[in-house]
Amino acid sequence: MSAAAMKIKDIVKNNVARFSFYRAGHAFYEVEVGGTKYKFPVSLEDLGTATLLAEHKAITLMRYIRKALEDKTFVKA
């Protein structure tokens, strides 16, 4: 299944996002969907004073996953 064809609900339901790396003002997280790992950026500027953990429930990062799907930055890891 391509990232463009995925539904946000199928990505976040009972799933975990794990920190992968940092680059140019973005923390990149990975989620596994259907046996394939995908990565997406989380803008640190947008977070303000929020805490980033090594692992989050994917639903807590749904805003960033949705944006990555729209921007086509939700890509295979």
HELIX and SHEET records of a PDB file:
HELIX    1   1 ALA A    3  ALA A    5  5                                   3    
HELIX    2   2 ILE A    8  VAL A   12  1                                   5    
HELIX    3   3 LEU A   44  LEU A   47  1                                   4    
HELIX    4   4 ALA A   58  LEU A   61  5                                   4    
HELIX    5   5 MET A   62  ASP A   71  1                                  10    
SHEET    1   A 5 GLU A  55  LYS A  57  0                                        
SHEET    2   A 5 VAL A  16  ARG A  23 -1                                        
SHEET    3   A 5 HIS A  26  VAL A  33 -1                                        
SHEET    4   A 5 THR A  36  SER A  43 -1                                        
SHEET    5   A 5 VAL A  75  LYS A  76 -1                                        
END                                                                             
